[in-house]
Amino acid sequence: MVAEAAEIICQQSVSLQYNHHHHDPLCVSKQLEKNDLFEVGTDSSTSAETAVSIEISASEMVLSCSCIQTTLIEKPRSEKALVTIRSGSHTDVGPRRCNEDEHLRIDDLSACLGSLYRWPVPSAFYAVFDGHGGASAASFLKNNAMRFFFEYDALPEISTVSDSFVKELECCHRRAFLLADQALAEECSVDSYCGTTAITCLVLGRHLLVSNAGDCRAVLCRKGVAVQMSQDHRPTCLLEKKRVEDLGGFIEYGYLNGELAVTRALGDWYMKDPSGSASPLTAEPEVNQILLTDDDEFLIIGCDGIWDVMTNQDAISIVRQELRMHNDPQECARELVRQALIRDTSDNLTAIVVCFNAPDERDTMPPRRPRLRCLNLSEEARNKLRSLLEGN
């Protein structure tokens, strides 16, 4: 069952007041997190009992070319409950003069493909292309991604998504990366010194397929814990270093052949053998596949400009907290980019946030004010309190 809806999120500001009875400032944030409320930090100099007022508001409005799409899919449970796949994305030039990043976000892949494939489960497709040496390679891949990934390979019509079908999908995506790489070599509008890293994420029912060549990254949130779904292909990776050296390449000052900061990329044909034989720089992706569960909350897909300045868990915590405030993946992606800018990233920035689970009712309701209890004090206790307050 598939349905689409456009969402308008109203920005709100919520004031929250509570009494802090702990000496340890960490106690407050831990208690709030446990009860699925907003995480709040306090100054260590705060007294033992202090009324604290917190203003919680949505992020600043920033012009964006993206909108939120919504697709309802059947949840893999016996009661056939429905969950919502929602996504949002944001990109920023950062400190660079131009933005060489491109990305693709399709929440309803079945509708996009039309009659080409009729799969029995809903599907979605996402990609980030981080260009270098110009934006033409990344732009070419974005404009032709559907052709390479879904039109060139004739996938069979199926009634169920079996393990063998998922394996065939993995092979198709590997071939798609290599086909796209070869097309870049033949494309006259793309210079041989221009290239791009690429990461794609395909959701097919409960299956998540992540293919990566380069240093973009996908990170899954599983019950609040970061699970990295892709491997960064950089010269500092020992396995990549060995592969490069076995093929006659070398690592110098942290760069492949002293020139490139990644060991896998599409394009950059000045560094590859025109005959198509194996070379130190390859476009072949690593592919990972998992089965999504009810514990999987959302997926972050980002370029290296995000991951250079924050850990996987940092990014997960930022998005999780944002979802509790406004439940808007578009604003989550925007905030992730904003946080990377605050942390002085030196690169272009692109982030996609894909939510898998339906929003929890607790996360969309305004926080309740804490209940206050009136205590009856004896006359002796009141006198002692009055004496203490007057400094006697």
Secondary structure, DSSP 8 states (H G I E B T S, - for coil): ------------EEEEEEEE--SSHHHHHHHHHHTT-------TT--SSEEEEEEEE-------S---EEEEEE-SSTT--EEEEEEEEEEE-TTSSS--EEEEEES-HHHHHGGG---SS-EEEEEEEEEESSSHHHHHHHHHHHIIIIISS-----SS--HHHHHHHHHHHHHHHHHHHHHHHH-TTS-TT-EEEEEEEEEETTEEEEEEESS-EEEEEETTEEEE-S----TTSHHHHHHHHHTT--EETTEETTTBS-SB-EE-GGGS-TT----SSB---EEEEEE--TTEEEEEEE-HHHHTTS-HHHHHHHHHHHHHHH--HHHHHHHHHHHHHHTT--S-EEEEEEE-S---HHHHS-------------HHHHHHHHHHHTT-
